[in-house]
């Protein structure tokens, strides 16, 4: 899931939405995923996120890669979900055994249902935020948080910086692993424990480079008047359009559907 939260430029309907609309809608859809225990409803939320990826992908011939990213995130979540699902069906022993693996051991109906709910909720709750953040300029998000929500700039800057540094750290880690591969270290091993043991020592150079980047970012922010920023220093105007209201209504309907179902 390389470049997980990098901003993807475009002129789609999702790109033109108000930054706070996108964040609010993603929170509502995430809440709907946790409110519902209906497997088909959770599958519907996942399909909805795929549709958002298609809408924000841009016109034919000018795709920005959003749909490809959403599919990549979904693929990564499925890999993680397989482990969580197996863990659930092995640990939960309540309910009736539907798959017998021995005289006194098997997978119960409760374990299978809880495992499915866990992985579907994880997937349905993760996709909306990552999808909508990908089409949101972090500077616009920071400005609207300060101007519309009256959040102090240092808190808004901290929030957006945390989102910004996730793909930066991912690229740094990828660069470190590529340099180790050039020195003959093979990370393509099937044993997850051995692979974790090989990756763990690489965290130290990542930490050192991260501290350097944070220090340089802090210096650059101070030189640009970090402590002087407030709600009046933002000159750009962000307006609420009909599409914002429509998108929020859809998200509200999804949340209401999750609660009712």
C-alpha atoms as an extended CHARMM CRD file, in Angstrom:
* protein
*
       261  EXT
         1         1  UNK       CA              0.0000000000        0.0000000000        0.0000000000  PROA      1               0.0000000000
         2         2  UNK       CA              2.6820000000        2.3750000000       -1.1210000000  PROA      2               0.0000000000
         3         3  UNK       CA              1.6430000000        6.0330000000       -1.2200000000  PROA      3               0.0000000000
         4         4  UNK       CA             -1.3580000000        5.3000000000        0.9610000000  PROA      4               0.0000000000
         5         5  UNK       CA             -2.3910000000        8.8790000000        1.7230000000  PROA      5               0.0000000000
         6         6  UNK       CA             -0.6270000000       10.9060000000       -0.9790000000  PROA      6               0.0000000000
         7         7  UNK       CA             -2.8090000000       13.5830000000       -2.5300000000  PROA      7               0.0000000000
         8         8  UNK       CA             -4.0330000000       12.6830000000       -6.0190000000  PROA      8               0.0000000000
         9         9  UNK       CA             -4.8230000000       15.7120000000       -8.1550000000  PROA      9               0.0000000000
        10        10  UNK       CA             -7.9290000000       15.8560000000      -10.2920000000  PROA      10              0.0000000000
        11        11  UNK       CA            -11.1150000000       17.7520000000      -11.1030000000  PROA      11              0.0000000000
        12        12  UNK       CA            -13.7130000000       15.1340000000      -10.1920000000  PROA      12              0.0000000000
        13        13  UNK       CA            -16.7780000000       15.7380000000       -8.0470000000  PROA      13              0.0000000000
        14        14  UNK       CA            -14.9460000000       14.3800000000       -5.0050000000  PROA      14              0.0000000000
        15        15  UNK       CA            -12.0360000000       16.7740000000       -5.5110000000  PROA      15              0.0000000000
        16        16  UNK       CA            -14.3920000000       19.7720000000       -5.6350000000  PROA      16              0.0000000000
        17        17  UNK       CA            -16.1540000000       18.9220000000       -2.3690000000  PROA      17              0.0000000000
        18        18  UNK       CA            -15.5010000000       21.0100000000        0.7270000000  PROA      18              0.0000000000
        19        19  UNK       CA            -12.6270000000       19.4850000000        2.7730000000  PROA      19              0.0000000000
        20        20  UNK       CA            -14.7660000000       19.2910000000        5.9090000000  PROA      20              0.0000000000
        21        21  UNK       CA            -17.5300000000       17.6060000000        3.9050000000  PROA      21              0.0000000000
        22        22  UNK       CA            -15.1620000000       14.8050000000        2.9360000000  PROA      22              0.0000000000
        23        23  UNK       CA            -13.8770000000       14.3210000000        6.4740000000  PROA      23              0.0000000000
        24        24  UNK       CA            -17.3880000000       14.4150000000        7.9690000000  PROA      24              0.0000000000
        25        25  UNK       CA            -18.7080000000       11.9690000000        5.3720000000  PROA      25              0.0000000000
        26        26  UNK       CA            -15.8480000000        9.5370000000        5.9820000000  PROA      26              0.0000000000
        27        27  UNK       CA            -16.5080000000        9.6400000000        9.7400000000  PROA      27              0.0000000000
        28        28  UNK       CA            -20.2370000000        8.9890000000        9.1880000000  PROA      28              0.0000000000
        29        29  UNK       CA            -19.5370000000        6.0150000000        6.8990000000  PROA      29              0.0000000000
        30        30  UNK       CA            -16.9880000000        4.6220000000        9.3820000000  PROA      30              0.0000000000
        31        31  UNK       CA            -19.5550000000        4.9620000000       12.1680000000  PROA      31              0.0000000000
        32        32  UNK       CA            -22.1120000000        3.1300000000       10.0200000000  PROA      32              0.0000000000
        33        33  UNK       CA            -19.6610000000        0.2410000000        9.6250000000  PROA      33              0.0000000000
        34        34  UNK       CA            -19.3440000000       -0.1180000000       13.3980000000  PROA      34              0.0000000000
        35        35  UNK       CA            -23.0640000000        0.3490000000       14.0620000000  PROA      35              0.0000000000
        36        36  UNK       CA            -24.1930000000       -2.4440000000       11.7590000000  PROA      36              0.0000000000
        37        37  UNK       CA            -23.9040000000       -6.1920000000       12.3640000000  PROA      37              0.0000000000
        38        38  UNK       CA            -25.3800000000       -7.0820000000        8.9800000000  PROA      38              0.0000000000
        39        39  UNK       CA            -22.8410000000       -8.7500000000        6.6990000000  PROA      39              0.0000000000
        40        40  UNK       CA            -24.6080000000       -7.6640000000        3.4930000000  PROA      40              0.0000000000
        41        41  UNK       CA            -24.8030000000       -4.0430000000        4.6720000000  PROA      41              0.0000000000
        42        42  UNK       CA            -21.0430000000       -4.0430000000        5.3570000000  PROA      42              0.0000000000
        43        43  UNK       CA            -20.4140000000       -5.4870000000        1.9020000000  PROA      43              0.0000000000
        44        44  UNK       CA            -22.5550000000       -2.6580000000        0.5320000000  PROA      44              0.0000000000
        45        45  UNK       CA            -20.3240000000       -0.0690000000        2.2570000000  PROA      45              0.0000000000
        46        46  UNK       CA            -17.2560000000       -1.6670000000        0.6710000000  PROA      46              0.0000000000
        47        47  UNK       CA            -18.9410000000       -1.4950000000       -2.7480000000  PROA      47              0.0000000000
        48        48  UNK       CA            -19.8140000000        2.1600000000       -2.0430000000  PROA      48              0.0000000000
        49        49  UNK       CA            -16.1400000000        2.9010000000       -1.4000000000  PROA      49              0.0000000000
        50        50  UNK       CA            -15.1940000000        1.2410000000       -4.6740000000  PROA      50              0.0000000000
        51        51  UNK       CA            -17.7400000000        3.4830000000       -6.4220000000  PROA      51              0.0000000000
        52        52  UNK       CA            -16.1520000000        6.5260000000       -4.7500000000  PROA      52              0.0000000000
        53        53  UNK       CA            -12.8260000000        5.3510000000       -6.1330000000  PROA      53              0.0000000000
        54        54  UNK       CA            -14.3400000000        5.2150000000       -9.6310000000  PROA      54              0.0000000000
        55        55  UNK       CA            -15.8940000000        8.6870000000       -9.2620000000  PROA      55              0.0000000000
        56        56  UNK       CA            -12.6790000000       10.2670000000       -8.0020000000  PROA      56              0.0000000000
        57        57  UNK       CA            -10.5130000000        8.4530000000      -10.5530000000  PROA      57              0.0000000000
        58        58  UNK       CA            -11.1370000000       11.1340000000      -13.1630000000  PROA      58              0.0000000000
        59        59  UNK       CA            -12.2330000000       11.0090000000      -16.7820000000  PROA      59              0.0000000000
        60        60  UNK       CA            -11.1020000000        8.3550000000      -19.2330000000  PROA      60              0.0000000000
        61        61  UNK       CA             -7.5500000000        9.0560000000      -20.3810000000  PROA      61              0.0000000000
        62        62  UNK       CA             -6.8490000000       11.3020000000      -17.3830000000  PROA      62              0.0000000000
        63        63  UNK       CA             -7.0360000000        8.8360000000      -14.5130000000  PROA      63              0.0000000000
        64        64  UNK       CA             -5.2220000000        9.8710000000      -11.3450000000  PROA      64              0.0000000000
        65        65  UNK       CA             -4.9750000000        6.3350000000       -9.9680000000  PROA      65              0.0000000000
        66        66  UNK       CA             -7.5290000000        6.6300000000       -7.1390000000  PROA      66              0.0000000000
        67        67  UNK       CA             -9.4360000000        3.4810000000       -8.0630000000  PROA      67              0.0000000000
        68        68  UNK       CA             -6.1810000000        1.5470000000       -8.3540000000  PROA      68              0.0000000000
        69        69  UNK       CA             -5.1610000000        2.8060000000       -4.9150000000  PROA      69              0.0000000000
        70        70  UNK       CA             -8.5060000000        1.8270000000       -3.3920000000  PROA      70              0.0000000000
        71        71  UNK       CA             -8.1540000000       -1.6600000000       -4.8730000000  PROA      71              0.0000000000
        72        72  UNK       CA             -4.5940000000       -1.8610000000       -3.5110000000  PROA      72              0.0000000000
        73        73  UNK       CA             -5.7540000000       -0.8740000000       -0.0200000000  PROA      73              0.0000000000
        74        74  UNK       CA             -8.5730000000       -3.4050000000       -0.2520000000  PROA      74              0.0000000000
        75        75  UNK       CA             -6.0950000000       -6.0970000000       -1.2790000000  PROA      75              0.0000000000
        76        76  UNK       CA             -3.8460000000       -5.2720000000        1.6820000000  PROA      76              0.0000000000
        77        77  UNK       CA             -6.7900000000       -5.2990000000        4.0860000000  PROA      77              0.0000000000
        78        78  UNK       CA             -7.8790000000       -8.6950000000        2.7550000000  PROA      78              0.0000000000
        79        79  UNK       CA             -4.4190000000      -10.1210000000        3.4850000000  PROA      79              0.0000000000
        80        80  UNK       CA             -4.5790000000       -8.7470000000        7.0330000000  PROA      80              0.0000000000
        81        81  UNK       CA             -8.1550000000       -9.9490000000        7.4250000000  PROA      81              0.0000000000
        82        82  UNK       CA             -7.2390000000      -13.5520000000        6.6270000000  PROA      82              0.0000000000
        83        83  UNK       CA             -4.9950000000      -13.6620000000        9.6910000000  PROA      83              0.0000000000
        84        84  UNK       CA             -7.6240000000      -11.9960000000       11.9070000000  PROA      84              0.0000000000
        85        85  UNK       CA            -10.3560000000      -14.3230000000       10.6400000000  PROA      85              0.0000000000
        86        86  UNK       CA             -8.2720000000      -17.4420000000       11.3400000000  PROA      86              0.0000000000
        87        87  UNK       CA             -7.4480000000      -16.1070000000       14.7990000000  PROA      87              0.0000000000
        88        88  UNK       CA            -11.1330000000      -15.5540000000       15.5520000000  PROA      88              0.0000000000
        89        89  UNK       CA            -12.3060000000      -19.0120000000       14.4760000000  PROA      89              0.0000000000
        90        90  UNK       CA             -9.4980000000      -20.6520000000       16.4710000000  PROA      90              0.0000000000
        91        91  UNK       CA            -10.0590000000      -18.6850000000       19.6920000000  PROA      91              0.0000000000
        92        92  UNK       CA            -13.8730000000      -18.4750000000       19.9080000000  PROA      92              0.0000000000
        93        93  UNK       CA            -15.3370000000      -21.7600000000       21.1350000000  PROA      93              0.0000000000
        94        94  UNK       CA            -18.9530000000      -20.7470000000       21.8300000000  PROA      94              0.0000000000
        95        95  UNK       CA            -21.7740000000      -21.8310000000       19.5450000000  PROA      95              0.0000000000
        96        96  UNK       CA            -22.4580000000      -24.9780000000       17.5580000000  PROA      96              0.0000000000
        97        97  UNK       CA            -19.6690000000      -26.6660000000       15.6320000000  PROA      97              0.0000000000
        98        98  UNK       CA            -20.3860000000      -26.4790000000       11.9010000000  PROA      98              0.0000000000
        99        99  UNK       CA            -16.9650000000      -27.6150000000       10.5960000000  PROA      99              0.0000000000
       100       100  UNK       CA            -15.5630000000      -30.6080000000       12.4560000000  PROA      100             0.0000000000
       101       101  UNK       CA            -11.7810000000      -31.0250000000       12.5850000000  PROA      101             0.0000000000
       102       102  UNK       CA            -11.7160000000      -33.7170000000       15.2300000000  PROA      102             0.0000000000
       103       103  UNK       CA            -13.8070000000      -35.4440000000       17.8850000000  PROA      103             0.0000000000
       104       104  UNK       CA            -13.8190000000      -32.3870000000       20.1860000000  PROA      104             0.0000000000
       105       105  UNK       CA            -12.5750000000      -29.5770000000       17.9670000000  PROA      105             0.0000000000
       106       106  UNK       CA            -14.0180000000      -27.5650000000       15.1020000000  PROA      106             0.0000000000
       107       107  UNK       CA            -15.1420000000      -24.1680000000       13.9180000000  PROA      107             0.0000000000
       108       108  UNK       CA            -18.3590000000      -22.8490000000       15.4610000000  PROA      108             0.0000000000
       109       109  UNK       CA            -21.0360000000      -20.7400000000       13.8000000000  PROA      109             0.0000000000
       110       110  UNK       CA            -20.4600000000      -17.9180000000       16.2950000000  PROA      110             0.0000000000
       111       111  UNK       CA            -16.7200000000      -17.8910000000       15.5580000000  PROA      111             0.0000000000
       112       112  UNK       CA            -17.2620000000      -17.7730000000       11.7900000000  PROA      112             0.0000000000
       113       113  UNK       CA            -19.8550000000      -14.9770000000       12.0580000000  PROA      113             0.0000000000
       114       114  UNK       CA            -17.7510000000      -12.9010000000       14.4610000000  PROA      114             0.0000000000
       115       115  UNK       CA            -14.6950000000      -13.3890000000       12.2710000000  PROA      115             0.0000000000
       116       116  UNK       CA            -16.5830000000      -12.2010000000        9.1900000000  PROA      116             0.0000000000
       117       117  UNK       CA            -17.9810000000       -9.1980000000       11.0420000000  PROA      117             0.0000000000
       118       118  UNK       CA            -14.5260000000       -8.2470000000       12.3010000000  PROA      118             0.0000000000
       119       119  UNK       CA            -12.8440000000       -8.2960000000        8.9080000000  PROA      119             0.0000000000
       120       120  UNK       CA            -15.7620000000       -6.6210000000        7.1060000000  PROA      120             0.0000000000
       121       121  UNK       CA            -15.9710000000       -3.8610000000        9.7050000000  PROA      121             0.0000000000
       122       122  UNK       CA            -12.2160000000       -3.3170000000        9.5130000000  PROA      122             0.0000000000
       123       123  UNK       CA            -12.3610000000       -3.0480000000        5.7320000000  PROA      123             0.0000000000
       124       124  UNK       CA            -15.5350000000       -0.9370000000        5.5680000000  PROA      124             0.0000000000
       125       125  UNK       CA            -14.2590000000        1.4900000000        8.2240000000  PROA      125             0.0000000000
       126       126  UNK       CA            -10.7490000000        1.9070000000        6.7760000000  PROA      126             0.0000000000
       127       127  UNK       CA            -11.5820000000        2.5190000000        3.1140000000  PROA      127             0.0000000000
       128       128  UNK       CA            -13.6970000000        5.7470000000        3.4110000000  PROA      128             0.0000000000
       129       129  UNK       CA            -11.0840000000        7.8310000000        5.2170000000  PROA      129             0.0000000000
       130       130  UNK       CA             -8.1700000000        6.6660000000        3.0550000000  PROA      130             0.0000000000
       131       131  UNK       CA            -10.2360000000        7.2300000000       -0.1290000000  PROA      131             0.0000000000
       132       132  UNK       CA            -11.4140000000       10.7320000000        0.7170000000  PROA      132             0.0000000000
       133       133  UNK       CA             -8.0990000000       11.8450000000        2.2130000000  PROA      133             0.0000000000
       134       134  UNK       CA             -6.4860000000       10.8970000000       -1.1170000000  PROA      134             0.0000000000
       135       135  UNK       CA             -8.5840000000       13.5560000000       -2.8900000000  PROA      135             0.0000000000
       136       136  UNK       CA             -8.1630000000       16.2190000000       -0.1950000000  PROA      136             0.0000000000
       137       137  UNK       CA             -5.3530000000       18.7520000000       -0.2610000000  PROA      137             0.0000000000
       138       138  UNK       CA             -3.9060000000       18.8160000000        3.2560000000  PROA      138             0.0000000000
       139       139  UNK       CA             -3.3350000000       22.5790000000        3.1070000000  PROA      139             0.0000000000
       140       140  UNK       CA             -7.0320000000       23.0770000000        2.3380000000  PROA      140             0.0000000000
       141       141  UNK       CA             -7.9620000000       20.7440000000        5.1730000000  PROA      141             0.0000000000
       142       142  UNK       CA             -5.7420000000       22.6120000000        7.6220000000  PROA      142             0.0000000000
       143       143  UNK       CA             -7.1190000000       25.9960000000        6.5180000000  PROA      143             0.0000000000
       144       144  UNK       CA            -10.7470000000       24.9130000000        6.8610000000  PROA      144             0.0000000000
       145       145  UNK       CA            -10.1170000000       23.4250000000       10.3030000000  PROA      145             0.0000000000
       146       146  UNK       CA             -8.6950000000       26.7600000000       11.4460000000  PROA      146             0.0000000000
       147       147  UNK       CA            -11.1480000000       29.0230000000        9.6010000000  PROA      147             0.0000000000
       148       148  UNK       CA            -14.4350000000       27.1140000000        9.9590000000  PROA      148             0.0000000000
       149       149  UNK       CA            -13.9390000000       25.0380000000       13.1000000000  PROA      149             0.0000000000
       150       150  UNK       CA            -11.7650000000       27.6600000000       14.8700000000  PROA      150             0.0000000000
       151       151  UNK       CA             -9.2220000000       25.0270000000       15.8520000000  PROA      151             0.0000000000
       152       152  UNK       CA             -5.8430000000       26.5630000000       16.8190000000  PROA      152             0.0000000000
       153       153  UNK       CA             -3.4460000000       26.3380000000       13.8970000000  PROA      153             0.0000000000
       154       154  UNK       CA             -0.8290000000       24.3360000000       15.8010000000  PROA      154             0.0000000000
       155       155  UNK       CA             -3.3300000000       21.5230000000       16.4050000000  PROA      155             0.0000000000
       156       156  UNK       CA             -4.5670000000       21.5500000000       12.8070000000  PROA      156             0.0000000000
       157       157  UNK       CA             -0.9530000000       21.5650000000       11.5870000000  PROA      157             0.0000000000
       158       158  UNK       CA             -0.1150000000       18.6260000000       13.8520000000  PROA      158             0.0000000000
       159       159  UNK       CA             -3.0620000000       16.6180000000       12.5080000000  PROA      159             0.0000000000
       160       160  UNK       CA             -2.3230000000       17.2620000000        8.8370000000  PROA      160             0.0000000000
       161       161  UNK       CA              1.4200000000       16.7390000000        9.3630000000  PROA      161             0.0000000000
       162       162  UNK       CA              0.7550000000       13.3150000000       10.8800000000  PROA      162             0.0000000000
       163       163  UNK       CA             -1.2300000000       12.3770000000        7.7450000000  PROA      163             0.0000000000
       164       164  UNK       CA              1.4560000000       13.8580000000        5.4910000000  PROA      164             0.0000000000
       165       165  UNK       CA              4.3140000000       11.9610000000        7.1110000000  PROA      165             0.0000000000
       166       166  UNK       CA              2.6880000000        8.5160000000        6.7400000000  PROA      166             0.0000000000
       167       167  UNK       CA              3.4690000000        8.2230000000        2.9930000000  PROA      167             0.0000000000
       168       168  UNK       CA              6.8070000000        9.9840000000        3.5540000000  PROA      168             0.0000000000
       169       169  UNK       CA              7.8710000000        7.3730000000        6.1110000000  PROA      169             0.0000000000
       170       170  UNK       CA              6.5690000000        4.6140000000        3.8310000000  PROA      170             0.0000000000
       171       171  UNK       CA              8.7870000000        5.8670000000        1.0000000000  PROA      171             0.0000000000
       172       172  UNK       CA             11.7470000000        6.1630000000        3.3640000000  PROA      172             0.0000000000
       173       173  UNK       CA             11.2580000000        2.5890000000        4.5450000000  PROA      173             0.0000000000
       174       174  UNK       CA             10.9330000000        1.3860000000        0.9700000000  PROA      174             0.0000000000
       175       175  UNK       CA             14.1890000000        3.1550000000        0.0700000000  PROA      175             0.0000000000
       176       176  UNK       CA             16.0000000000        1.5570000000        3.0080000000  PROA      176             0.0000000000
       177       177  UNK       CA             14.7220000000       -1.8960000000        2.0420000000  PROA      177             0.0000000000
       178       178  UNK       CA             15.7640000000       -1.3520000000       -1.5860000000  PROA      178             0.0000000000
       179       179  UNK       CA             19.2740000000       -0.4350000000       -0.4740000000  PROA      179             0.0000000000
       180       180  UNK       CA             19.4320000000       -3.5890000000        1.6440000000  PROA      180             0.0000000000
       181       181  UNK       CA             18.2420000000       -5.6730000000       -1.3180000000  PROA      181             0.0000000000
       182       182  UNK       CA             21.0680000000       -4.1900000000       -3.4000000000  PROA      182             0.0000000000
       183       183  UNK       CA             23.4700000000       -5.5250000000       -0.7620000000  PROA      183             0.0000000000
       184       184  UNK       CA             22.1420000000       -9.0560000000       -1.1750000000  PROA      184             0.0000000000
       185       185  UNK       CA             19.5000000000       -9.2590000000        1.5740000000  PROA      185             0.0000000000
       186       186  UNK       CA             16.3780000000      -11.1140000000        0.4580000000  PROA      186             0.0000000000
       187       187  UNK       CA             13.1530000000       -9.9450000000        2.1000000000  PROA      187             0.0000000000
       188       188  UNK       CA             10.9440000000      -12.1860000000       -0.0670000000  PROA      188             0.0000000000
       189       189  UNK       CA             10.6730000000      -15.0110000000        2.4570000000  PROA      189             0.0000000000
       190       190  UNK       CA              7.4400000000      -16.7310000000        3.4150000000  PROA      190             0.0000000000
       191       191  UNK       CA              8.1120000000      -17.0630000000        7.1360000000  PROA      191             0.0000000000
       192       192  UNK       CA              6.5150000000      -13.9240000000        8.6900000000  PROA      192             0.0000000000
       193       193  UNK       CA              8.5670000000      -14.1800000000       11.8920000000  PROA      193             0.0000000000
       194       194  UNK       CA             11.8950000000      -14.2830000000       10.0190000000  PROA      194             0.0000000000
       195       195  UNK       CA             10.7560000000      -11.4210000000        7.8190000000  PROA      195             0.0000000000
       196       196  UNK       CA              9.8000000000       -9.3600000000       10.8850000000  PROA      196             0.0000000000
       197       197  UNK       CA             13.1960000000      -10.0930000000       12.4560000000  PROA      197             0.0000000000
       198       198  UNK       CA             14.8980000000       -8.8330000000        9.2790000000  PROA      198             0.0000000000
       199       199  UNK       CA             12.8020000000       -5.6650000000        9.0400000000  PROA      199             0.0000000000
       200       200  UNK       CA             13.0480000000       -4.7320000000       12.7550000000  PROA      200             0.0000000000
       201       201  UNK       CA             16.7310000000       -3.5660000000       12.6020000000  PROA      201             0.0000000000
       202       202  UNK       CA             15.7840000000       -1.2300000000        9.7310000000  PROA      202             0.0000000000
       203       203  UNK       CA             13.6160000000        0.8210000000       12.1030000000  PROA      203             0.0000000000
       204       204  UNK       CA             16.7130000000        2.5410000000       13.5410000000  PROA      204             0.0000000000
       205       205  UNK       CA             17.8310000000        4.2590000000       10.2940000000  PROA      205             0.0000000000
       206       206  UNK       CA             14.1610000000        5.0790000000        9.6150000000  PROA      206             0.0000000000
       207       207  UNK       CA             13.9110000000        6.7170000000       13.0470000000  PROA      207             0.0000000000
       208       208  UNK       CA             17.0860000000        8.7410000000       12.4750000000  PROA      208             0.0000000000
       209       209  UNK       CA             15.9370000000       10.0010000000        9.0660000000  PROA      209             0.0000000000
       210       210  UNK       CA             12.4770000000       10.7520000000       10.4950000000  PROA      210             0.0000000000
       211       211  UNK       CA             13.9240000000       12.9180000000       13.2790000000  PROA      211             0.0000000000
       212       212  UNK       CA             15.9470000000       14.8480000000       10.6950000000  PROA      212             0.0000000000
       213       213  UNK       CA             12.8600000000       15.4240000000        8.5290000000  PROA      213             0.0000000000
       214       214  UNK       CA             10.7830000000       16.5360000000       11.5160000000  PROA      214             0.0000000000
       215       215  UNK       CA             13.5030000000       18.9790000000       12.5920000000  PROA      215             0.0000000000
       216       216  UNK       CA             13.8100000000       20.4760000000        9.1090000000  PROA      216             0.0000000000
       217       217  UNK       CA             10.0070000000       20.7290000000        8.8230000000  PROA      217             0.0000000000
       218       218  UNK       CA              9.7840000000       22.4980000000       12.1820000000  PROA      218             0.0000000000
       219       219  UNK       CA             12.4830000000       24.9820000000       11.1330000000  PROA      219             0.0000000000
       220       220  UNK       CA             10.7220000000       25.6760000000        7.8280000000  PROA      220             0.0000000000
       221       221  UNK       CA              7.4040000000       26.1930000000        9.6310000000  PROA      221             0.0000000000
       222       222  UNK       CA              8.9300000000       28.7130000000       12.0440000000  PROA      222             0.0000000000
       223       223  UNK       CA             10.5380000000       30.6500000000        9.1800000000  PROA      223             0.0000000000
       224       224  UNK       CA              7.1160000000       30.9210000000        7.5190000000  PROA      224             0.0000000000
       225       225  UNK       CA              5.4870000000       32.4550000000       10.5960000000  PROA      225             0.0000000000
       226       226  UNK       CA              4.0640000000       29.3550000000       12.2330000000  PROA      226             0.0000000000
       227       227  UNK       CA              3.2090000000       31.1380000000       15.4970000000  PROA      227             0.0000000000
       228       228  UNK       CA              1.4840000000       34.0100000000       13.6640000000  PROA      228             0.0000000000
       229       229  UNK       CA             -1.0450000000       31.8580000000       11.8110000000  PROA      229             0.0000000000
       230       230  UNK       CA             -4.7160000000       32.1460000000       12.7910000000  PROA      230             0.0000000000
       231       231  UNK       CA             -8.1710000000       32.0810000000       11.1920000000  PROA      231             0.0000000000
       232       232  UNK       CA             -7.6180000000       35.5250000000        9.5930000000  PROA      232             0.0000000000
       233       233  UNK       CA             -4.4220000000       34.6060000000        7.7370000000  PROA      233             0.0000000000
       234       234  UNK       CA             -6.2030000000       32.2570000000        5.3100000000  PROA      234             0.0000000000
       235       235  UNK       CA             -7.1550000000       34.2000000000        2.1800000000  PROA      235             0.0000000000
       236       236  UNK       CA             -8.7780000000       31.3020000000        0.3010000000  PROA      236             0.0000000000
       237       237  UNK       CA            -12.5660000000       31.0150000000        0.5630000000  PROA      237             0.0000000000
       238       238  UNK       CA            -14.1630000000       27.5590000000        0.8320000000  PROA      238             0.0000000000
       239       239  UNK       CA            -17.8720000000       27.5080000000       -0.0320000000  PROA      239             0.0000000000
       240       240  UNK       CA            -20.5140000000       24.8660000000        0.5850000000  PROA      240             0.0000000000
       241       241  UNK       CA            -22.1930000000       23.7450000000       -2.6450000000  PROA      241             0.0000000000
       242       242  UNK       CA            -25.2090000000       21.5900000000       -3.4220000000  PROA      242             0.0000000000
       243       243  UNK       CA            -22.9350000000       18.6210000000       -4.0600000000  PROA      243             0.0000000000
       244       244  UNK       CA            -21.6110000000       18.9160000000       -0.4830000000  PROA      244             0.0000000000
       245       245  UNK       CA            -25.1250000000       18.7810000000        0.9800000000  PROA      245             0.0000000000
       246       246  UNK       CA            -26.0530000000       15.8630000000       -1.2780000000  PROA      246             0.0000000000
       247       247  UNK       CA            -22.9150000000       13.9280000000       -0.2900000000  PROA      247             0.0000000000
       248       248  UNK       CA            -23.5370000000       14.5510000000        3.4150000000  PROA      248             0.0000000000
       249       249  UNK       CA            -27.1560000000       13.3920000000        3.0130000000  PROA      249             0.0000000000
       250       250  UNK       CA            -25.9790000000       10.1500000000        1.4140000000  PROA      250             0.0000000000
       251       251  UNK       CA            -23.5150000000        9.5970000000        4.2620000000  PROA      251             0.0000000000
       252       252  UNK       CA            -26.2420000000       10.3260000000        6.8040000000  PROA      252             0.0000000000
       253       253  UNK       CA            -28.5590000000        7.8320000000        5.1080000000  PROA      253             0.0000000000
       254       254  UNK       CA            -25.8000000000        5.2090000000        5.2370000000  PROA      254             0.0000000000
       255       255  UNK       CA            -25.3220000000        5.8380000000        8.9620000000  PROA      255             0.0000000000
       256       256  UNK       CA            -29.0740000000        5.7230000000        9.6000000000  PROA      256             0.0000000000
       257       257  UNK       CA            -29.2990000000        2.4930000000        7.6080000000  PROA      257             0.0000000000
       258       258  UNK       CA            -26.5160000000        0.9670000000        9.6970000000  PROA      258             0.0000000000
       259       259  UNK       CA            -28.2990000000        1.8760000000       12.9400000000  PROA      259             0.0000000000
       260       260  UNK       CA            -31.7210000000        0.6650000000       11.7710000000  PROA      260             0.0000000000
       261       261  UNK       CA            -30.4850000000       -2.5930000000       10.2540000000  PROA      261             0.0000000000
